[in-house]
Amino acid sequence: MYRPSLKSNKTLIALLILSVGLFFIAQRSYVHIKADYYEEKVEAATEMQQFLEVISQELTAGGYEFDLLDDPLRTGLIGTRLSSITTSRGVLSEKQTALNPNLAAVMVQELVKLNLQAGDHIAVGITGSNPGANLALYAAVKVLKLEPSIIVALSSSSYGANREDLTWLDIEAILYRRGLIGFKSDYASLGGRDDMAIGLSDSGVQALRDAMLRHNTPLLLASSLDENVDLRISAYNEQLPEDMRYRAFVNIGGALANVGSNVNARLIPEGINRRLGEKEFETKGVMMLMAKKNVPVIHVLRILRWASNNDMPVSPDSPVGVGQGRIFSYERHNTFVAAICLVILLMALVAVIIFDRYDRHFMANIVDPDEEL
């Protein structure tokens, strides 16, 4: 005998509405998760923001003229397209993007992956080509209380620290003089081809030497690229206290003495390289020799790629707030809310099933008058 279920259309519609409502509640419920080393990252970004402000203030006080088209943030850290100390063509957007103070948090993230502790010694190789990236590293080193040995290839690509009166040594000197950093470049080289400024004019080479003299920074210069690499290794070793070892080598830019060749610079993966010493390169730079000694290498070259991987804006024309971006925090679905919604839905389904069975049992005990006839 056909016994219809007593579940009405209204019950089914109510169950549908409840299911859809719970789905949207679960779908739109997020929890805010702070990234690892959140406090250190915020502190580093704050430090870099202060670096940028102090440099801008000092340059303004000195009558520096900012190029508002290329440098809308008025940092003074965007150089000219061409100068006597310019070695190659640079990408303006790379230099502008690196002026985001939150890039310092990215540097913190890379350094802490190596389990570095306060007081650990790291070797640093930078160029004058991207002041923003250099500042980001300096801020991270300061916050993590590391001991850096720094060698800078002083010449620069386009739009970097390529003004004769505002080289990287001049920029870091502002921070050092104002007490914002307790370290600075220990040595400088000319940079450029073979790390000997080949291709620069005599006036350009002299401008680089003058900058080194202004800041009492010793010059590293040999007669070939291989000799310049060996000279750098010796300089790093001299800076290292006895019975200590470097815990990392950080390279920013494409200084040939560090990377060996332009091809190497592009082939070596960005970020941490722990097994670089196992690979063979036709031309070796400092990073390969460091890797042979089991020193982890951090390679930073394409800032736009780092910005893309960390959801950072490209070439911002307005100041970027400290603490913004996935590098600091992220959102994910709230599993607790989702679990509650699931429990409510299951309870509703069970309730409907129970009441339906009860109603079927009730109907089964009702005598049909037609059957008695």
N, C-alpha and C positions, 0 to 999 in steps of 0.2 A: 504494500500500500504506500502511496506517495505521501510523505510527511514533510511539508515545506519547512525550511529553517525560518525561525522567527526574527533573524537579523534583518532589520529594515534598511532601506536605501539610506535613510538618514544616519544610521549607525556607520555604514560603510563610508559615506561622505565625511562624517566626523573623523573617522580613522584616517582617511586620506589627508584631510586638512592637518590633523595632528602630525602625521608623518612628514609632510612637507614643511610644516613649521619647525619641527625639531631638526630637520635637515639644515634649514637655513640658519638656525641658531648655532648648530655645530660648525657649519661651514664658515660663519663669520665670527667665531670666537677664537681669538688669538691670545697668546701669552708672550710678553716681551722678555727676551732672553739676552742678558749681557754676555758679550764675548769674553773669552779667557783674557786675563790681564787687562780688564777694562780700565781700572784705575791708572795703570801705567800708560796705557794708550792715550787716555784723556790728558794725563800730565804731559806727555811728550807733545801732543798736538798743541796744548796750551803754551808750552815752551817755544815751539816753532812760531806760533802766532806772535809771541813776544819778540822773538828774533826779528820777524818781518817788520813789526811796528817800530822797534828801536832803529833798525837800519833806515827805514823810511824817514823817521824823524831826524836822524843825523844828516842824511843827505839833503833833506829839505832845509835844515839850518845852515848847511854849507852852500846853499844856492844851486843845488843840482836841478837840472831841468828834466822833468819826466816826459817821456814820449807817451801821451795818453792813448794813442792809437794802438801801439804794441804793448804798452804797460798800463792798462786801465786801472789797475789796483794801486798804482803809484808806489811800487815796491823799490824801484831802482835796480831790480835784479834782472831786468830784460835789457840785454845789450843792443848793439847795433847790428845791421846786416853784415857790415864789412869794416874791418879795422886792420891796423898793422900787426895785431897779434891774433888774428882770425886764421885758423888752420883749415877749416872745411865748412861746407854748407850745413847749417843746422835747421831743425824744424821748429818754427816759432811756437806751435801749439804744444810741443813737448815741454818747452821752457815755461810756458804760461800755466800748464796743467800742474807742474811740479810746485807751484807756489801755493798750493792748497795745504794748510797746516796739518790736515788730517793724514797727509802722506807720512808724517812722523809716526803715526800709529801703525802704519803698514811696516815701517822699518822695525818697530818694536816687535811686531808679530814675527818677523823673520828671525830676529836675534834670539827671541825666547825659545824658538823651536830648537835651538842648539843647546838649550839648558845652560846658558851662560849665567854666571854668578857675579855679584858685585866684586870688582877688583880684578876680574879676568882681563887678560891682555888680548887685544885684537889688532891685526894689521889692517890698515885702510889705504886704499889707492883711489884717488879721485882726480877729476880734471876741473878746469874752469868752465866747462861747457854747460853745466846745469846747476846753477847755484841753489835752486829750490830743493833739488834732490840731496845736495850736500847738507843743507840746513836740516832737512828731515832726519838724516843720519846723525848729525851732531846732537839734535834734540833727543833722539832715542838713546844714544850713547850716554848722554848726561843723566837721563832719568834712570837708566839701568846701572849707572855708576861703573861703567867699563873703563878700561885704561887703553886708549887708542894710540897707535903709532901711525902717523899720517904722512903720506907723501903725495903731493899734488903735482900733476902735469899742468903747468900754469897757463899755457895758451888755451884757446877756446874756439869752439865752432860758433857759427852765427848766432846772435841773440843770447849768448851766454855772458859770462864775466869777461867780455872782450874789449872793454874800454881800457885804454892804457893807464888811466888814473883810477880805475876801479876794477882791479883784478880780483881773483878769489882771495888772495892774501890781504888785500885792502878790506874786503867784505868781512872776513873772519876776524880781522883786527878790531873792527868796531865792536863786535860781540865780546872779544877778549878784554878790550879796554873797559867796557862797561860792566865787566864782571859776570856776564851771562854764561860764559863757558870758561873752563879752567884748562883747556888744551887748545892747541892750534897745530898747523902743519909743521912737522919737524924738518922736512926737506922739501925742496921743489925741483922739478926738472923743467926743461923748456917745452916738452910735449911735441906734438906734431909728428911728422914722419921720422921714424927711427928714434923718437924721443929726443931729437936734436934740432927741432924747429926747421928742418929742411923745407925750403920753399918760402919761408918768411923773409922779409927784407931785413937789412941790417938794423934799421930803426926799430923794427918790431922786436928783434932779439934784444936790442938794448933796452927797450921798454920793459921786457920781462925781467931782465937783469936788474933794472932800476927798482922794480917792485920788490924783488928779493932783498935788495939792499935796504929799502925803506923799512923792512920788517925783520931784518937780520935772519933771514931764512937761508940756510946753506943750499948751494946749487949742486945737483947731481948731474954730471955730464961726462960721458965717455965718447969713444970714437966710433962706436957701432951700437946697433940695437942690442945684440947679445951682451955686450959689455955693460950697457945701461941696465939691463935686467939683473946682471950679477951685482952691479953697484947698488941697486935697490935692495936686493936680498941682504947684502952686507949692512946696509943702513938699517933695515928692519932688525937684524940681529943685534946691532949695536944698541938699539933702543930697548931691547928686551932684557929685563933683570936676570941675573944668573939663576939657574935652576928653574926658570919659568919657560913656558911655551905659549905660542899663540893659540888661542881657542877658536879663532876664525880669521879668515881674510875676506874683507868686504871690498868689492870693486864697484865703483859707480862710473859709468862712461866707457869709452873705448880707447883709453890710453894704450898705445901699442906695447909699451913696456910691461903692462899688466896682462893684456890679453894675447900678445904675441903677433896677432894679425887681425885685420878687419874681418876676414872670413871667420876666424875663431870667435870673435866678439858676437857674431850673429848666430853661430852654430851652438855655442854653449848655452844650455837652458838658463832662463832667467830664474832667480831665486837661489835656493840652497842646492849645492852640488857636493855630495858626500863621496862620490866615486870618480871624481874627475881625474885622480891620479892614475887610474887604470887605463885611461885612454891615451892614444898617441897623437901628437900634433906635430906637423912639419916645423912650425915655428912656435917656440915655447915662450910664455911670459911669466911674470911673477906668480900668477894664480896657479899655473901648472906646477911650478916648483914647490909652492906651498902645499898643493894637493898631494904631491909625492911624499910629503912629510906628514900626511894624514891630517892636514888642517882643512876643515870644511870651508868651502868657498861660497860666498853669496855674491851673485852677479846681478847687477842692475843696469840695464841699458835702455830699454824702450819704456819710458814712463807712461805713454798712452796705453800700453798693454796692462801695466800695473793698475792704472786708473780704471780701465774696463773691468778687470777682474775684481775690483773692490767697489764698484758702483760709484766712482768719483767723477764729478763733472769735468768735461774737457774744456780748456781755455775759458774758465769762468770770468765774466766781466764785472762781477760783484763779489764782495768778500764771502767766503764760505765759513759757516759757523763751526766752531770746534765741537767735535763729538757727533758729527753727522755721518751716516753711512753704515754699511754692513760690517765694516771692520770693528765697529764698537758694539753693535747690538743687532739683533734680528728678531723677527716674529715667526712663530710657528703655531699651528692649530692647537688649541687647548684640549688636550686629551681627556682631562677631567670632565669638562663640559660635555664633550662628545660621548663619554661613557655614561653620564647621567641621562643624556638624551636617548641613548640606546636602551638603558634600563626602563625609562618611562615608556618608550615605544613597545618594548617586550611585555611590560606589565599591561599595557592597553590591549595588546593582541591576546595575551593569556586571559584577560578579563572577558573579552568578546567570545573566546572559545569556550570558557567555563559557562558563561550565561547561555550560549547557544546549546551546549550539551544539556544543561538543566532544562531549557525550554523543550528540547527534543524528548527528554525523559518525561516531562509533564504531558506532552502531547500523546506520548505512547500510552498513558494511563487513562486517557479520555475515551469513553465508549462512543463510537460513531453510531447514532440512531439508525442509520440506513443498514448497518450490518446486523442489527437485531431483527430486522424484518424478514 
